[in-house]
Amino acid sequence: MFADHPTASYVWRVQEVRSLGADAALLRARVGMVPPGQADVNPAVNAVQSLVAVRRDGVWRVALFHNTPAQYHGRPDLADAHTAQMREALGASAARG
């Protein structure tokens, strides 16, 4: 699927990790993407992700992954904050090299 075109770079910030019991956890994150050949995130593709992990036989595995577009209907302040956080994440990853 991606053989004929480059993929975007992915940036993220974990918002929460919550225990759901001894062998389950929820991770929530805000994510963004930088289009190929660009230096800034594309706010139109910002998303919110949730992941449920379960531990079986001592190994953590993804049980559920959910990705939804970050649609802050009527709340441009939240959309701007999401984009700013992705830009911070992009700067941090560039600094790490």
N, C-alpha and C positions, 0 to 999 in steps of 0.2 A: 504494500500500500504506500509506503514512503520511499520507495526506490527511486522515483522520478522527481521528488521535490524534497528540499531540506525541511526539517521539522523545527518548530519554535523551541526556544530555551524556556525552561520551567523555573519559576520562582515561587516560594511559599513561606508562610509563617504559621507555625502551630499556634492555635488559639487556646486549646484546652486538651488535656489528657485526663480522663476520668476513669477510675476503677468501677467496673460493673460487677465486681465479685472477685474471688480469688483467681479465677482463670479467664477473665474477660475484661476488656478495656475499650473505651471510646476515645478516638482522636478526632478533633475537629481542626480544620485549617482553612486559611484563606490562600488562594493561589492566583497566579497570573502567568502570562506568557509574553516573551519577547519574540516578535516575528524574525525570521531569518534575515540577516543583513541589517537589522535595526539595533538601536542601542537602548530603547525605552520599552516599557511594557505597553501592551495594547489594552486599554481599559475595557474595551468592548468584549473581551473574552475572559475577564476576571471571573472567578468561580469560588464557591464554597464547597469544601469536601468534608465528608465524614467517613470514618473507617472504624469498623468494629473488629477487634482481634480477639481470638480465643487461644488459650494454651491447652494443647493436648499432648500428652506424653512428654511434657517439658519443652515443647516447641510452640512458639507463637506463630499463628497463621491468620491471614485475613479471612474473616467470615462474611463481611459485607463491606462494600465500597460504594459510596454515593457521591456523585459530582453534580452540582447544579449551578447554572449561571448566576452570577451575583447581581440580581435584579433588585435594586433598592428603590422600588417604585415610590416616587414622590419624595425621596430622601437623598438629594444630591450630595449632602454633607457626608453620608455614609459611603456613597460610591467614591467620593473624593478621598475619604480616609482609607478605603480599601486600596485604591491606586497608590496613594502615598506610602502605605505599608509595603506594597510590592516593590516600589522604587527603592525603599530602604533595604529590602531583602536583596534586591539586585546589586545595590552598592556594596552590601556586606559580602556577597558572594564574589564580587570582582576584587574586593580587598583581600580576600583569602587566596585569590589566585587560582 
